[in-house]
Amino acid sequence: MAFDERAVFTETLETRPGRYPCPKCRRIGEYSIRWVRHSKKDRPPAGADAVDRAKFAKLRDYLLRLDDEVTCKACSKRFEIPSQQSLMFVDQFAGLPNEEDLEREINAASGEPEPAPAPDSKPALPARFTRKSTGWK
């Protein structure tokens, strides 16, 4: 029996962030990209024989990208997402470190001190910016 995609997977829409450089203005922006998550159901479809159950056991959850183009936030030009991966298996990116952990590891390996966390309050402005203006003469 041939598998029907809907009999084996459940589909859910999700949005994931992605950082891409615009080829026109060269600015890197963060864009929300739409994906469809195909999650394997907990049991094989009814009427599956031993061969179909073996195939079902090998199936993995995956993401399928819906958006192929995004609009640059700086110059408003549309450009194609510069990735050849429109399909990703969920276990490929599960457990990958996030960007903050990577930055900490890079700083520790290079011997640079870890940057101090930014204070919550803003520093006071210099007096030249807070003086009352005298107006034009």
Residue frames relative to the residue before (quaternion, step in Angstrom):
aa qw qx qy qz dx dy dz
M 1.0000 0.0000 0.0000 0.0000 0.00 0.00 0.00
A 0.3635 -0.7154 0.5524 0.2258 3.58 -0.95 0.81
F 0.4719 -0.6858 0.4800 0.2767 3.54 -1.00 0.87
D 0.2612 -0.6966 0.6418 0.1861 3.50 -1.12 0.75
E 0.5442 -0.6565 0.4122 0.3209 3.59 -0.79 1.02
R 0.6965 0.4801 -0.2783 0.4549 3.60 0.92 -0.86
A 0.6322 0.5319 -0.3362 0.4521 3.60 1.17 -0.47
V 0.7347 0.4181 -0.2167 0.4884 3.59 1.18 -0.53
F 0.7973 0.2359 -0.0959 0.5472 3.61 1.01 -0.81
T 0.2611 -0.6940 0.6364 0.2125 3.53 -1.31 0.46
E 0.2791 -0.7789 0.5459 0.1321 3.57 -0.95 0.89
T 0.0411 0.7675 -0.6391 0.0293 3.55 -1.03 0.89
L 0.3956 -0.7022 0.5420 0.2380 3.55 -1.06 0.80
E 0.0803 0.7815 -0.6176 0.0387 3.57 -1.07 0.71
T 0.2989 -0.7330 0.5883 0.1648 3.51 -1.28 0.53
R 0.0603 -0.7927 0.6066 -0.0062 3.54 -0.88 1.02
P 0.4565 -0.6777 0.4915 0.3011 3.59 -1.04 0.69
G 0.0224 -0.7802 0.6249 0.0134 3.53 -1.22 0.59
R 0.2647 -0.7537 0.5824 0.1508 3.59 -1.03 0.83
Y 0.0713 0.8049 -0.5794 0.1065 3.55 -0.61 1.19
P 0.3747 -0.7096 0.5421 0.2494 3.60 -1.06 0.69
C 0.4241 -0.6734 0.5437 0.2664 3.55 -1.07 0.78
P 0.4090 -0.7269 0.4846 0.2635 3.64 -0.74 0.92
K 0.6391 0.5379 -0.3303 0.4395 3.61 1.17 -0.46
C 0.8243 0.2078 -0.0877 0.5193 3.61 0.64 -1.11
R 0.4051 -0.7620 0.4227 0.2767 3.60 1.33 -0.07
R 0.4876 0.6403 -0.4541 0.3822 3.61 1.15 0.37
I 0.3451 -0.7237 0.5620 0.2031 3.53 -1.07 0.82
G 0.0190 -0.8057 0.5913 -0.0284 3.54 -0.82 1.01
E 0.3931 -0.6873 0.5545 0.2561 3.52 -1.26 0.41
Y 0.0650 -0.8119 0.5793 -0.0322 3.54 -0.70 1.14
S 0.3739 -0.6909 0.5619 0.2592 3.56 -1.17 0.57
I 0.1452 -0.8006 0.5810 0.0176 3.54 -0.69 1.20
R 0.3566 -0.7386 0.5364 0.1992 3.56 -0.94 0.93
W 0.0444 -0.7801 0.6238 -0.0195 3.54 -1.00 0.97
V 0.2574 -0.7011 0.6313 0.2092 3.57 -1.30 0.36
R 0.2222 -0.7713 0.5855 0.1136 3.56 -0.71 1.11
H 0.1517 -0.7620 0.6263 0.0637 3.55 -0.84 1.07
S 0.0661 -0.8088 0.5842 -0.0131 3.57 -0.39 1.28
K 0.4630 -0.6876 0.4897 0.2702 3.53 -0.88 1.00
K 0.4571 -0.6742 0.5071 0.2818 3.56 -0.96 0.86
D 0.6267 -0.5962 0.3630 0.3465 3.55 -1.21 0.50
R 0.7988 0.1399 -0.0977 0.5769 3.63 1.13 -0.40
P 0.5767 -0.5929 0.4219 0.3713 3.60 -1.13 0.54
P 0.6220 -0.5572 0.3819 0.3960 3.60 -1.15 0.47
A 0.6195 -0.5490 0.4098 0.3833 3.54 -1.24 0.50
G 0.7827 0.3185 -0.2462 0.4747 3.56 -1.05 0.77
A 0.4652 0.6737 -0.4538 0.3518 3.59 1.22 0.26
D 0.3117 -0.7448 0.5568 0.1952 3.56 -0.97 0.85
A 0.7706 -0.3677 0.2402 0.4617 3.61 -1.29 -0.10
V 0.6413 0.5176 -0.3252 0.4637 3.60 1.01 -0.77
D 0.6637 0.4987 -0.3010 0.4692 3.58 0.94 -0.86
R 0.6423 0.5122 -0.3258 0.4679 3.60 1.02 -0.74
A 0.6267 0.5212 -0.3326 0.4742 3.60 1.07 -0.70
K 0.6457 0.4999 -0.3144 0.4841 3.61 1.01 -0.79
F 0.6441 0.5339 -0.3172 0.4467 3.57 0.99 -0.86
A 0.6378 0.5396 -0.3257 0.4428 3.59 1.02 -0.77
K 0.6950 0.4766 -0.2740 0.4635 3.61 1.11 -0.61
L 0.5198 0.6549 -0.4175 0.3558 3.61 1.20 -0.27
R 0.1616 -0.7796 0.5999 0.0794 3.58 -1.17 0.69
D 0.5596 -0.5705 0.4770 0.3659 3.55 -1.27 0.46
Y 0.0154 0.8106 -0.5850 0.0193 3.58 -1.06 0.70
L 0.3433 -0.7001 0.5901 0.2093 3.52 -1.38 0.36
L 0.1420 -0.7692 0.6196 0.0658 3.55 -1.05 0.83
R 0.3468 -0.7637 0.5076 0.1971 3.60 -0.61 1.13
L 0.2939 -0.7648 0.5537 0.1486 3.55 -0.92 0.97
D 0.7186 0.4201 -0.2449 0.4971 3.60 0.97 -0.83
D 0.1654 -0.7843 0.5917 0.0858 3.56 -0.92 0.96
E 0.7783 0.2078 -0.1088 0.5825 3.58 1.20 -0.51
V 0.1142 -0.7564 0.6390 0.0804 3.53 -1.26 0.56
T 0.4006 -0.6869 0.5496 0.2563 3.56 -1.28 0.37
C 0.4731 -0.6840 0.4819 0.2758 3.56 -0.81 1.07
K 0.4280 -0.7147 0.4962 0.2447 3.56 -0.94 0.90
A 0.6765 0.4935 -0.2955 0.4599 3.60 1.16 -0.47
C 0.8332 0.1903 -0.0767 0.5135 3.61 0.70 -1.05
S 0.4127 -0.7583 0.4215 0.2776 3.62 1.31 0.03
K 0.4572 0.6467 -0.4789 0.3787 3.60 1.11 0.57
R 0.4002 -0.6896 0.5451 0.2591 3.55 -1.09 0.75
F 0.0434 0.7871 -0.6148 0.0265 3.54 -1.04 0.81
E 0.5435 -0.6233 0.4647 0.3164 3.49 -1.23 0.60
I 0.5192 -0.6222 0.4775 0.3395 3.57 -1.03 0.78
P 0.3468 -0.7912 0.4669 0.1888 3.60 -0.58 1.12
S 0.5011 0.6137 -0.4487 0.4134 3.55 0.77 1.00
Q 0.3387 -0.7447 0.5346 0.2121 3.53 -0.94 0.81
Q 0.6040 0.5507 -0.3628 0.4475 3.56 1.27 -0.09
S 0.0118 -0.7780 0.6281 -0.0062 3.52 -0.59 1.13
L 0.7174 0.2905 -0.2142 0.5959 3.56 1.33 -0.09
M 0.0147 0.7909 -0.6102 0.0434 3.58 -0.87 1.01
F 0.3766 -0.6907 0.5636 0.2521 3.54 -0.99 0.81
V 0.5584 -0.6427 0.4150 0.3208 3.56 -0.95 0.91
D 0.6804 0.4913 -0.3105 0.4463 3.60 0.96 -0.73
Q 0.5139 0.6327 -0.4227 0.3961 3.64 1.24 -0.13
F 0.8012 0.2703 -0.1394 0.5154 3.58 0.91 -0.85
A 0.4810 0.6411 -0.4596 0.3826 3.61 1.19 0.03
G 0.8073 0.2511 -0.2046 0.4934 3.55 -0.87 0.98
L 0.4719 0.6508 -0.4659 0.3696 3.60 1.22 0.05
P 0.4941 -0.6611 0.4602 0.3271 3.62 -0.98 0.71
N 0.4626 -0.6607 0.5044 0.3082 3.55 -1.15 0.55
E 0.7216 -0.4792 0.2924 0.4052 3.58 -1.29 0.31
E 0.6332 0.5362 -0.3446 0.4391 3.61 1.00 -0.71
D 0.6506 0.5027 -0.3174 0.4725 3.59 0.97 -0.81
L 0.6397 0.5244 -0.3261 0.4576 3.58 1.00 -0.80
E 0.6493 0.5144 -0.3210 0.4591 3.60 0.93 -0.85
R 0.6443 0.5189 -0.3183 0.4629 3.60 0.99 -0.83
E 0.6654 0.4979 -0.3031 0.4664 3.59 0.94 -0.86
I 0.6441 0.5156 -0.3221 0.4642 3.60 0.99 -0.82
N 0.6631 0.4969 -0.3056 0.4690 3.60 0.92 -0.87
A 0.6568 0.5028 -0.3166 0.4642 3.59 0.96 -0.79
A 0.6775 0.4913 -0.2983 0.4590 3.60 0.97 -0.82
S 0.7048 0.4519 -0.2701 0.4755 3.59 1.05 -0.71
G 0.5048 -0.6779 0.4079 0.3454 3.60 1.24 -0.14
E 0.4766 0.6575 -0.4510 0.3703 3.58 1.23 0.14
P 0.5049 -0.6331 0.4735 0.3465 3.59 -1.04 0.64
E 0.5334 -0.6199 0.4680 0.3348 3.51 -1.15 0.64
P 0.4783 -0.6768 0.4611 0.3171 3.60 -0.82 0.90
A 0.4976 -0.6549 0.4829 0.3007 3.53 -1.04 0.84
P 0.5306 -0.6230 0.4519 0.3550 3.58 -1.02 0.68
A 0.5448 -0.6330 0.4450 0.3233 3.53 -1.06 0.79
P 0.4485 -0.6825 0.4928 0.3003 3.61 -0.88 0.85
D 0.5624 -0.6285 0.4289 0.3235 3.53 -1.16 0.65
S 0.7320 0.3831 -0.2454 0.5072 3.61 0.99 -0.72
K 0.4602 -0.6757 0.5041 0.2785 3.55 -1.10 0.72
P 0.5203 -0.6294 0.4594 0.3494 3.59 -1.06 0.63
A 0.5937 -0.5823 0.4201 0.3632 3.55 -1.20 0.57
L 0.4823 -0.6602 0.4957 0.2929 3.54 -1.10 0.73
P 0.5469 -0.6003 0.4548 0.3657 3.61 -1.09 0.59
A 0.6674 -0.5383 0.3504 0.3769 3.55 -1.24 0.56
R 0.6202 0.5715 -0.3598 0.3990 3.62 0.99 -0.69
F 0.6892 0.4515 -0.2838 0.4905 3.59 1.21 -0.44
T 0.7201 0.4466 -0.2511 0.4679 3.58 1.16 -0.42
R 0.4978 0.6538 -0.4312 0.3726 3.61 1.27 -0.15
K 0.5095 -0.6199 0.4974 0.3298 3.51 -1.15 0.61
S 0.4282 -0.7079 0.4937 0.2679 3.57 -0.86 0.94
T 0.4154 -0.7176 0.5096 0.2296 3.57 -1.11 0.75
G 0.5325 -0.6402 0.4060 0.3765 3.58 1.20 -0.15
W 0.5873 -0.5758 0.4375 0.3636 3.55 -1.32 0.12
K 0.2243 -0.7761 0.5732 0.1370 3.53 -1.10 0.68
